[in-house]
Amino acid sequence: MNERKPDRVGQVFAALGKSVCYVALFLGMQVAVMLPLIISAVTGIVSGDVDAAYEILNADAMLYTMISGLLTIAVVLVFYLIRRKKLSEALWLRPVPAPALFTGAAVAPGLYLVIAVALALLPEAWQESYGEASAGLGSGTFVALIAVVVVAPVLEEFIFRGLVLNRLSRVMPGWLAVVLSAAVFGACHGHPVWFCYAFALGAVFGFIVLRTGSIVPSILAHMVFNGIGQIFSAVPETEEGTELLIAMGVLLAVAVIAPILNRKGIAALFHPAPKGEGGDEPSAGANTYDYDPWDR
């Protein structure tokens, strides 16, 4: 039984090394593209014009974020196409049946509602810090909408679920691969509050990906979650808070109705069909960990 241990250890370190490279690509591309913006902001701070530096970051951050995201997606796709690797295997970019496809999108409103309530219960100082950190995300511009609702979900699911989780799940139990990939996903968001809810989202998305064998459901879920955030950022703030209460009421209704409409797909996540009998999970093989504690 000990004969496989050295090989397994090597596989784990190889998967971890590849995961580090994928995350480095993700972060490095962002820094490289946003370098002119960072220099302009730093120059403003050094000259004493902090307000101008803040305005520069808020005005152009989403444009640079969208550009860096598109470039990173292009690099990943070109890399695997040049290597003639199937994207269905390299990124788990696989088609799935309709019930499985919309599982993530069905639970996303509920996730957003839970996180919104949790944020509202945070100390006021934390809320202010989080509000300042996320100020540029809700600018309401077309560029911000595309960057947050389309580009960011595709890019982050490619990197953190399609590449990192994909590689880790081949050499370790599914639950551990999900926890590690979710932790890295949270850490890359920087702010402590972002880390907490990004970790929670990463864990849910990772679970869905491993159960369906595809990142397509998690991409849709991510898009819906971010899209709800953009809608709420457009809700006017008034002293009465009527508009916000109405928006929360609508979100609550959607959060209840959507899972009911897709109850079969959600139920299948917890009672998947056996491998080889039409289930949505990737078939077992050389690139799959021998034992997954989520298996029945």
Disulfide bonds with the S-S distance in Angstrom:
none
